[in-house]
Amino acid sequence: MHLKISKYIFLFSVLLLGAGYAEGQDTASYSSEEIRVFGTRGIISTARLPAFVQVIDRKSIEVMNGDRLSEILRTFAGVSVRSYGGRESISTISMNGAGADNTLILLDGIRLNSPQNNQFDASQILKDGIERIEVLNGGMSSLYGSEAIGGVVNIITSKPKPDGQSAEISAGAGSYGLRTAGITGNFTLGSINLKLGWGTERSENDFTYLYTGGNSVIEKQRKNSSYKLDNFSAGGSYGFSPASVLTFNSGFISSVRGVPGIETGSEASASSQTDKNWLSSLRYSYNANRNVTLSGTVSYSNDLSKYYDGLSKESYYKNSGLTGTGEVLYGAGILMNTTGASVGIYDLASNELTGDAKRYQPAVYTANEIEITSSLRIFPSIRYDHYSDLNTGALTGNFGVNFKPDGGQFFFKGRIGNNYSAPTFNQLYWSNGGNTGLRPEKSVNVSLGAGFDAKAFAGLGVELSYSHINTTDKIVWLPGANGFWSPANIRSTEANELTLTANARGDISRLFSVSANVSATYNSAQKSEPDFTGDFTSGNYLPYVPQWSSKAGIQTSYRGISCNLFYEYIGQRFATLANNISLPAAGLLDAGIQYRQELGGVSITGRMDVNNLLNEDYQMIAGYPMPMRNFEFKIKLEYR
């Protein structure tokens, strides 16, 4: 299987290169974004989209606390980051009351969710290489396919810059033995632009927390939670002409971490986990004329995960996937259209699975943005996917509308669509109880929104968004007669979310600027039907979905000094579907200060972060304590 995949990569590369050399002499050039949440050429204004979309750029990411994608995503309204304790622990992303397996994560348009379990660990991506993050609230299977029920997260990485040579060197230290280092170089050689990067992070990570045992509360240290992470990246682009560009990206992440397990008052588990993840992509884009862009992308991923229980058992999962996508982007007059076809070939080898854990998944789709009038736009899209191992297909559609009166600052939006999530390899082929008869989970999503967008007035923006998701054929693990659990399509859930956001940005003077944002979210996510006769959990709230949450942040900049504060309130939430165990509400405050000084062609940036400034004792997942107050210091040198 792996030999065949390598052969396909080589053949596709040759075809792309040949197309680049054979293209004509038309030098008309315009840029088109790689990420298109509704078939458009990037996001110009979220106020002109049919759904609630949040965007954060590189400048804001740089001054935020934390070094990982998971730490940045927690600042977005309506986004829940569920961490299994500590900086390097597994962190999954959930939205709209849906689980992590129903939230799609993309990196430069490439799916990161693993067909093994439909999830992705957001703690594995460092923020240094991120240029922009786009978060779409609600499903979008009609463009992206499976997993896009609760929401979609688009991560856009920094690309090589055609501006000569530059380099960045950074080093840092922090609480619990944290050490970090990194280097990035950007090179231009004629029409070739290259970017190379390396980063490392390690820590004993024996953080302090409070443990309640009986009537006493004692301070403890988390044991067996040390980790080390290394990240290597390479990217490049070659312009055959202004209209014809070939780009390449490759990243390798290696991490080894202790897995201390659930805190029960006993000695921590001696388990450990090793992950090695490699993702590469090759993309060719050709602007045929002012209205048409053709593109082709091929990507290959190879991920190995090993888990050792500290005694005798070792389990491994080796995921490999090859995907290819071809798209035609057309934009003229009132129409913007993206039409494409894709195919995915996925393979999983594991000592805990049986059966043929392979999947061939072709798909076709089209997404449109149509300007009916200068005030009214509609967004119809449709997609069909077929799954070879399930011998079934999924047809999804979405229709959105945006109304923004001419010259006005108010906007109104809404959309309706159906979405799905395919069964995972674990659910289908687990050796002790997999179910090969599982069907994809299905949902109907409806969202409405209204807001005020007044960039001329201190950049003020306000948006109220409502989202409803009704999911059927939900896959639930149930105990069997043989003592093992097995999955089945039986559950129905319903989630209703209301989110209010407000943000503003202004320049107080030529040297002093301030930006602020605040959000409040109400979420009612419940099990809407019983799984069996006498099921007392019907109508109960889903685990780990707080009814109330809010976030607020402020960033200031004066000369070379930047300061930020971020506060997150997480309301009480249940830890079980029976709703008999709950986690108390928590209020978390982070603070950071950064100073940047230009010295000729070199800039020096020093930064200090304080996380959990209020020293809050809290958990995101029951039994997995989180660090109390901790610090990080970092210095970075940039040469341009």
LONU-302064 format. One line per field, with one value per residue (C-alpha): residue in one letter; x negated, y, z. Coordinates in pm, whole numbers, plus 50000, padded with zeros to 5 digits. Layout:
r <- a; ... .
east <- X; ... .
north <- Y; ... .
up <- Z; ... .
This chain:
r <- m; h; l; k; i; s; k; y; i; f; l; f; s; v; l; l; l; g; a; g; y; a; e; g; q; d; t; a; s; y; s; s; e; e; i; r; v; f; g; t; r; g; i; i; s; t; a; r; l; p; a; f; v; q; v; i; d; r; k; s; i; e; v; m; n; g; d; r; l; s; e; i; l; r; t; f; a; g; v; s; v; r; s; y; g; g; r; e; s; i; s; t; i; s; m; n; g; a; g; a; d; n; t; l; i; l; l; d; g; i; r; l; n; s; p; q; n; n; q; f; d; a; s; q; i; l; k; d; g; i; e; r; i; e; v; l; n; g; g; m; s; s; l; y; g; s; e; a; i; g; g; v; v; n; i; i; t; s; k; p; k; p; d; g; q; s; a; e; i; s; a; g; a; g; s; y; g; l; r; t; a; g; i; t; g; n; f; t; l; g; s; i; n; l; k; l; g; w; g; t; e; r; s; e; n; d; f; t; y; l; y; t; g; g; n; s; v; i; e; k; q; r; k; n; s; s; y; k; l; d; n; f; s; a; g; g; s; y; g; f; s; p; a; s; v; l; t; f; n; s; g; f; i; s; s; v; r; g; v; p; g; i; e; t; g; s; e; a; s; a; s; s; q; t; d; k; n; w; l; s; s; l; r; y; s; y; n; a; n; r; n; v; t; l; s; g; t; v; s; y; s; n; d; l; s; k; y; y; d; g; l; s; k; e; s; y; y; k; n; s; g; l; t; g; t; g; e; v; l; y; g; a; g; i; l; m; n; t; t; g; a; s; v; g; i; y; d; l; a; s; n; e; l; t; g; d; a; k; r; y; q; p; a; v; y; t; a; n; e; i; e; i; t; s; s; l; r; i; f; p; s; i; r; y; d; h; y; s; d; l; n; t; g; a; l; t; g; n; f; g; v; n; f; k; p; d; g; g; q; f; f; f; k; g; r; i; g; n; n; y; s; a; p; t; f; n; q; l; y; w; s; n; g; g; n; t; g; l; r; p; e; k; s; v; n; v; s; l; g; a; g; f; d; a; k; a; f; a; g; l; g; v; e; l; s; y; s; h; i; n; t; t; d; k; i; v; w; l; p; g; a; n; g; f; w; s; p; a; n; i; r; s; t; e; a; n; e; l; t; l; t; a; n; a; r; g; d; i; s; r; l; f; s; v; s; a; n; v; s; a; t; y; n; s; a; q; k; s; e; p; d; f; t; g; d; f; t; s; g; n; y; l; p; y; v; p; q; w; s; s; k; a; g; i; q; t; s; y; r; g; i; s; c; n; l; f; y; e; y; i; g; q; r; f; a; t; l; a; n; n; i; s; l; p; a; a; g; l; l; d; a; g; i; q; y; r; q; e; l; g; g; v; s; i; t; g; r; m; d; v; n; n; l; l; n; e; d; y; q; m; i; a; g; y; p; m; p; m; r; n; f; e; f; k; i; k; l; e; y; r .
east <- 50000; 49725; 49532; 49842; 49897; 49537; 49579; 49894; 49712; 49433; 49673; 49882; 49571; 49455; 49795; 49796; 49446; 49528; 49837; 49629; 49375; 49646; 49861; 49903; 49772; 50072; 49918; 50242; 50191; 50404; 50376; 50631; 50638; 50585; 50860; 51219; 51485; 51773; 51615; 51493; 51140; 51054; 51238; 51253; 51522; 51692; 51994; 52056; 52066; 52378; 52251; 52060; 51689; 51396; 51052; 50728; 50406; 50037; 49997; 50254; 50124; 49773; 49880; 50102; 49995; 49891; 49691; 49946; 50250; 50465; 50374; 50466; 50798; 50929; 50955; 51222; 51586; 51780; 51466; 51398; 51049; 51062; 50719; 50620; 50399; 50092; 49911; 49827; 50128; 50379; 50601; 50907; 51132; 51511; 51776; 52153; 52198; 52056; 51761; 51405; 51485; 51746; 51515; 51305; 50946; 50768; 50407; 50368; 50685; 50563; 50767; 50594; 50868; 50751; 50979; 50868; 51088; 51196; 50996; 50683; 50453; 50417; 50129; 49896; 49885; 49666; 49800; 49477; 49556; 49921; 50012; 50388; 50669; 51028; 51306; 51645; 51928; 52156; 52126; 51999; 51992; 52112; 51761; 51534; 51710; 51698; 51655; 51784; 52090; 51999; 51759; 51450; 51108; 50880; 50512; 50310; 49934; 49671; 49538; 49190; 49159; 49000; 48806; 48454; 48294; 48429; 48386; 48540; 48384; 48573; 48515; 48730; 48766; 49047; 49205; 49164; 48839; 48971; 48708; 48779; 48568; 48633; 48485; 48645; 48481; 48628; 48427; 48486; 48294; 48422; 48779; 48744; 48851; 48763; 48853; 48696; 48778; 48694; 48836; 48795; 48966; 48920; 49016; 49028; 49382; 49423; 49673; 49850; 50223; 50466; 50607; 50914; 50913; 51187; 51207; 50854; 50706; 50337; 50096; 49940; 49707; 49810; 49578; 49488; 49600; 49260; 49237; 49016; 49130; 48934; 49078; 48920; 49074; 48981; 49170; 49100; 49251; 49145; 49300; 49296; 49458; 49668; 49972; 49824; 49693; 49589; 49572; 49446; 49484; 49362; 49369; 49250; 49339; 49192; 49311; 49258; 49467; 49560; 49923; 49993; 50359; 50654; 50575; 50718; 50485; 50260; 49922; 49937; 49936; 49600; 49753; 49598; 49692; 49476; 49607; 49437; 49640; 49534; 49747; 49639; 49827; 49763; 49989; 49998; 50202; 50255; 50443; 50576; 50719; 50874; 51174; 51047; 50793; 50704; 50536; 50430; 50313; 50172; 50092; 49945; 49958; 49789; 49857; 49730; 49855; 49728; 49870; 49695; 49888; 49577; 49605; 49611; 49857; 49766; 50019; 49946; 50144; 49991; 50211; 50123; 50325; 50292; 50533; 50560; 50782; 50843; 51038; 51163; 51226; 51440; 51527; 51695; 51984; 52225; 52092; 51807; 51788; 51557; 51601; 51375; 51316; 51107; 51003; 50862; 50685; 50649; 50482; 50451; 50230; 50263; 50225; 50566; 50772; 50894; 51042; 50937; 50886; 50858; 51075; 51106; 51308; 51384; 51590; 51722; 51850; 51948; 51986; 52118; 52142; 52403; 52454; 52829; 52809; 52543; 52709; 52809; 52586; 52672; 52436; 52559; 52327; 52354; 52119; 52123; 51880; 51851; 51689; 51554; 51539; 51893; 52029; 52238; 52236; 52326; 52500; 52485; 52604; 52601; 52782; 52680; 52790; 52638; 52817; 52624; 52811; 52623; 52410; 52541; 52349; 52598; 52599; 52820; 52723; 52860; 52811; 52942; 52774; 52713; 52381; 52233; 51946; 51823; 51756; 51394; 51161; 51164; 51543; 51552; 51255; 51167; 51071; 51289; 51612; 51599; 51918; 51875; 52245; 52223; 52373; 52240; 52373; 52606; 52712; 52927; 52776; 52961; 52801; 52916; 52719; 52729; 52467; 52320; 51996; 51860; 51491; 51500; 51614; 51317; 51339; 51645; 51811; 52099; 52259; 52532; 52538; 52779; 52702; 52917; 52780; 52994; 52782; 52920; 52757; 52513; 52262; 52267; 52051; 52265; 52167; 52214; 52288; 51921; 51810; 51668; 51819; 51938; 52059; 52407; 52610; 52881; 52848; 53010; 52879; 52982; 52766; 52875; 52611; 52642; 52324; 52278; 51944; 51813; 51475; 51315; 50980; 50851; 50538; 50535; 50237; 49973; 49782; 50056; 50324; 50579; 50789; 51047; 51295; 51558; 51795; 52067; 52206; 52512; 52525; 52797; 52667; 52886; 52956; 53294; 53407; 53353; 53102; 53318; 53640; 53610; 53306; 53306; 53038; 53279; 53304; 52982; 52705; 52410; 52080; 51830; 52052; 52096; 52427; 52254; 51908; 51752; 51421; 51263; 50930; 50748; 50424; 50235; 49934; 49711; 49394; 49229; 49423; 49727; 49942; 50231; 50486; 50721; 50997; 51203; 51504; 51608; 51941; 52035; 52056; 52138; 51868; 52109; 52416; 52601; 52540; 52443; 52089; 52006; 51702; 51728; 51710; 51365; 51229; 50888; 50677; 50364; 50132; 49835; 49596; 49365; 49094; 48954; 48644; 48504; 48127; 48033; 48137; 48197; 48498; 48492; 48815; 48841; 49161; 49297; 49623; 49810; 50072; 50352; 50261; 50537; 50391; 50722; 50756; 50955; 50998; 51114; 51166; 51259; 50957; 50699; 50570; 50447; 50142; 50185; 49998; 49698; 49455; 49270; 48991; 48887; 48644; 48639; 48392; 48503; 48275; 48414 .
north <- 50000; 50246; 50169; 50242; 50572; 50680; 50595; 50809; 51103; 51081; 51061; 51353; 51564; 51500; 51598; 51922; 52015; 51937; 52155; 52439; 52430; 52391; 52688; 52976; 53330; 53500; 53695; 53819; 53771; 53796; 53618; 53370; 53242; 52872; 52863; 52928; 52869; 52934; 52899; 53260; 53387; 53418; 53621; 53991; 54073; 53832; 54064; 53951; 53578; 53370; 53230; 53328; 53327; 53450; 53537; 53610; 53719; 53677; 54008; 53911; 53555; 53679; 53872; 53597; 53375; 53022; 52847; 52601; 52597; 52471; 52775; 53016; 52849; 52883; 53261; 53215; 53259; 52932; 52716; 52465; 52322; 52001; 51932; 51616; 51812; 52025; 52190; 51886; 51670; 51577; 51876; 51840; 52107; 52111; 52352; 52392; 52116; 51860; 51642; 51669; 51399; 51635; 51937; 51949; 52077; 52184; 52287; 52483; 52314; 51963; 51753; 51676; 51465; 51105; 50834; 50629; 50830; 51147; 51362; 51575; 51672; 52051; 52056; 51918; 52234; 52525; 52874; 53016; 52895; 53010; 53308; 53314; 53111; 53104; 52946; 52868; 52809; 52523; 52250; 52270; 51914; 52042; 52181; 51980; 51644; 51439; 51569; 51919; 51903; 52130; 52362; 52402; 52537; 52653; 52700; 52891; 52863; 53124; 53095; 53173; 53544; 53669; 53943; 53810; 53649; 53656; 53450; 53413; 53259; 53212; 53059; 53040; 52901; 52871; 52698; 52325; 52298; 52432; 52494; 52599; 52688; 52751; 52879; 52977; 53084; 53240; 53233; 53362; 53214; 53365; 53242; 52995; 53092; 52861; 52853; 52613; 52580; 52383; 52404; 52206; 52208; 51995; 52004; 51790; 51933; 51830; 52109; 52176; 52133; 52084; 51741; 51685; 51356; 51306; 51623; 51745; 51947; 51897; 52041; 51779; 51757; 51585; 51289; 51115; 51411; 51507; 51552; 51652; 51774; 51844; 52008; 52034; 52220; 52304; 52501; 52643; 52798; 52832; 53076; 52954; 53289; 53545; 53329; 52986; 52886; 52557; 52536; 52266; 52220; 51946; 51913; 51648; 51641; 51399; 51391; 51165; 51224; 51060; 50966; 50996; 50894; 50989; 51134; 50900; 50976; 50682; 50686; 50819; 50576; 50495; 50489; 50677; 50776; 50840; 51020; 51080; 51278; 51367; 51572; 51692; 51867; 51984; 52244; 52391; 52703; 52853; 53176; 53098; 53449; 53725; 53507; 53150; 52984; 52616; 52435; 52086; 51966; 51634; 51559; 51262; 51194; 50922; 50916; 50665; 50651; 50408; 50366; 50173; 50098; 50086; 49712; 49485; 49600; 49817; 49923; 50102; 50279; 50368; 50594; 50680; 50883; 51014; 51281; 51461; 51757; 51945; 52272; 52532; 52875; 53104; 53462; 53711; 53950; 53836; 53478; 53325; 52947; 52675; 52333; 52044; 51675; 51495; 51144; 51009; 50678; 50591; 50297; 50204; 49932; 49844; 49550; 49637; 49621; 49345; 49354; 49558; 49908; 50076; 50343; 50483; 50806; 50999; 51319; 51596; 51935; 52283; 52597; 52933; 53292; 53482; 53856; 53900; 54272; 54492; 54419; 54054; 53749; 53380; 53084; 52748; 52445; 52069; 51771; 51394; 51151; 50775; 50538; 50211; 50029; 50136; 50077; 50391; 50757; 51089; 51376; 51710; 52057; 52402; 52724; 53053; 53412; 53746; 54080; 54402; 54719; 54949; 55194; 55050; 54913; 54642; 54291; 53985; 53626; 53275; 52929; 52574; 52250; 51886; 51740; 51406; 51229; 50889; 50602; 50574; 50281; 50220; 50197; 49969; 49738; 49727; 49364; 49318; 49477; 49675; 49712; 49712; 49787; 50143; 50429; 50788; 51023; 51280; 51629; 51921; 52261; 52593; 52925; 53286; 53601; 53978; 54238; 54582; 54649; 55002; 55011; 55391; 55403; 55262; 54945; 54845; 54516; 54341; 54010; 53793; 53436; 53147; 52789; 52475; 52126; 51812; 51497; 51150; 50809; 50921; 50645; 50524; 50260; 50009; 49710; 49371; 49022; 48926; 49194; 49421; 49746; 49785; 50091; 50132; 50405; 50481; 50824; 51155; 51483; 51845; 52152; 52516; 52783; 53160; 53369; 53744; 53896; 54251; 54385; 54721; 54854; 55209; 55419; 55654; 55832; 55768; 55553; 55404; 55155; 54940; 54643; 54462; 54180; 54016; 53724; 53540; 53199; 53007; 52642; 52387; 52052; 51759; 51397; 51427; 51060; 50749; 50488; 50207; 50149; 50300; 50514; 50771; 50984; 51100; 51479; 51510; 51753; 51624; 51591; 51877; 52135; 52435; 52617; 52950; 53064; 53399; 53537; 53881; 54009; 54338; 54419; 54748; 54866; 55167; 55211; 54870; 54757; 54528; 54408; 54165; 54033; 53742; 53619; 53303; 53200; 52835; 52757; 52444; 52136; 51772; 51505; 51218; 51166; 51065; 51427; 51296; 51437; 51797; 52020; 52361; 52688; 52835; 53180; 53191; 53503; 53517; 53813; 53891; 54174; 54203; 54451; 54484; 54687; 54749; 54758; 54815; 54510; 54308; 54322; 54183; 54078; 53986; 53843; 53725; 53533; 53457; 53186; 53125; 53447; 53397; 53055; 52882; 52513; 52361; 52067; 52052; 51673; 51507; 51349; 51542; 51842; 52151; 52363; 52647; 52978; 52939; 53157; 53161; 53386; 53404; 53606; 53619; 53770; 53849; 53941; 54087 .
up <- 50000; 50094; 49775; 49566; 49743; 49681; 49311; 49290; 49450; 49194; 48897; 49021; 49074; 48719; 48580; 48778; 48670; 48310; 48324; 48465; 48181; 47916; 48021; 47776; 47768; 47934; 48221; 48378; 48752; 49061; 49391; 49517; 49874; 49936; 50195; 50084; 50349; 50112; 49768; 49774; 49716; 50083; 50346; 50266; 50523; 50762; 50751; 50389; 50467; 50543; 50876; 51187; 51094; 51304; 51167; 51348; 51178; 51242; 51425; 51688; 51718; 51798; 52110; 52253; 52541; 52458; 52188; 52049; 51826; 52113; 52325; 52044; 51958; 52313; 52254; 51983; 52079; 52097; 52072; 52351; 52399; 52600; 52748; 52930; 53168; 53104; 52820; 52606; 52690; 52423; 52342; 52120; 51969; 52001; 51876; 51896; 52153; 51908; 51998; 51871; 51614; 51466; 51430; 51112; 51135; 50813; 50754; 50429; 50308; 50400; 50641; 50972; 51133; 51141; 50993; 51294; 51534; 51342; 51586; 51588; 51875; 51851; 52101; 51831; 51615; 51724; 51658; 51510; 51158; 51156; 50939; 50994; 51152; 51029; 51238; 51084; 51327; 51218; 50957; 50599; 50466; 50127; 50073; 50302; 50352; 50672; 51031; 50944; 51175; 51466; 51285; 51070; 51170; 50885; 50971; 50711; 50747; 50663; 50309; 50171; 50095; 49773; 49951; 49982; 50284; 50639; 50955; 51300; 51609; 51934; 52277; 52586; 52937; 53188; 53482; 53548; 53352; 53023; 52750; 52392; 52089; 51722; 51399; 51069; 50746; 50432; 50107; 49755; 49463; 49141; 49095; 49382; 49735; 50025; 50392; 50644; 51010; 51322; 51670; 51990; 52326; 52636; 53002; 53315; 53336; 53702; 53760; 54090; 54148; 54434; 54511; 54726; 54912; 55169; 55377; 55303; 55018; 54949; 54694; 54470; 54174; 53851; 53792; 53464; 53253; 53106; 52731; 52441; 52102; 51783; 51476; 51129; 50835; 50478; 50217; 49878; 49570; 49211; 48969; 48610; 48528; 48717; 48640; 48710; 49055; 49212; 49593; 49825; 50202; 50432; 50808; 51052; 51422; 51675; 52034; 52333; 52643; 52968; 53022; 53396; 53361; 53580; 53922; 54185; 54474; 54389; 54215; 53861; 53571; 53410; 53062; 52771; 52416; 52111; 51803; 51469; 51215; 50862; 50624; 50278; 49999; 49644; 49485; 49137; 49056; 48712; 48641; 48294; 48260; 48469; 48555; 48578; 48809; 48785; 49074; 49171; 49512; 49626; 49989; 50172; 50546; 50746; 51119; 51374; 51733; 51995; 52344; 52622; 52942; 53160; 53224; 52924; 52660; 52364; 52103; 51778; 51507; 51170; 50957; 50599; 50355; 50003; 49879; 49548; 49462; 49139; 49135; 48893; 49043; 48828; 48912; 48680; 48717; 48984; 49014; 49210; 49167; 49295; 49136; 49220; 49255; 49512; 49602; 49925; 49987; 50356; 50527; 50895; 51040; 51409; 51646; 51794; 51474; 51249; 50901; 50603; 50747; 50409; 50250; 49900; 49903; 49580; 49592; 49367; 49480; 49370; 49581; 49465; 49576; 49373; 49405; 49343; 49415; 49570; 49907; 49869; 49818; 49820; 49877; 49741; 49753; 49707; 49742; 49700; 49869; 49832; 50083; 49950; 50285; 50379; 50029; 50068; 49974; 50132; 49952; 50133; 50048; 50200; 50119; 50274; 50238; 50337; 50331; 50388; 50286; 50049; 50242; 50567; 50860; 50957; 50812; 50836; 50755; 50764; 50621; 50631; 50531; 50609; 50720; 50817; 50987; 50861; 51106; 51214; 51158; 51535; 51539; 51237; 51293; 51665; 51727; 52037; 51919; 51595; 51393; 51014; 50966; 51102; 50902; 50888; 51155; 50999; 51101; 50994; 51070; 51081; 51171; 51185; 51256; 51262; 51333; 51306; 51117; 51151; 51073; 51053; 51416; 51610; 51404; 51604; 51518; 51693; 51591; 51740; 51609; 51668; 51567; 51580; 51514; 51515; 51485; 51415; 51377; 51643; 51711; 52072; 52241; 52435; 52654; 52490; 52621; 52576; 52820; 52548; 52427; 52069; 51871; 51720; 51540; 51794; 51952; 51859; 52001; 51974; 52031; 52039; 52073; 52102; 52078; 52113; 52011; 52008; 51904; 51850; 51740; 51738; 51715; 52012; 51863; 51599; 51849; 52070; 51960; 52143; 52037; 52247; 52206; 52424; 52371; 52561; 52464; 52580; 52475; 52537; 52408; 52504; 52425; 52253; 52241; 52456; 52343; 52478; 52672; 53017; 52930; 53213; 53042; 52767; 52786; 52985; 52893; 52694; 52886; 52898; 52725; 52959; 52931; 52984; 52880; 52806; 52688; 52686; 52560; 52526; 52346; 52362; 52168; 52236; 52036; 52070; 52377; 52349; 52637; 52644; 52890; 52823; 53054; 53003; 53209; 53176; 53338; 53527; 53305; 53359; 53332; 53263; 53048; 53364; 53483; 53829; 53829; 53741; 53718; 53888; 53696; 53645; 53566; 53397; 53346; 53127; 53082; 52862; 52783; 52484; 52386; 52035; 51945; 51595; 51565; 51204; 51008; 51325; 51556; 51910; 52081; 52448; 52592; 52928; 52974; 53292; 53255; 53504; 53682; 53944; 54037; 53963; 54048; 53762; 53524; 53162; 53178; 53507; 53676; 53471; 53673; 53491; 53589; 53832; 53788; 53556; 53361; 53030; 52901; 52537; 52328; 51948; 51701; 51346; 51059; 50735 .
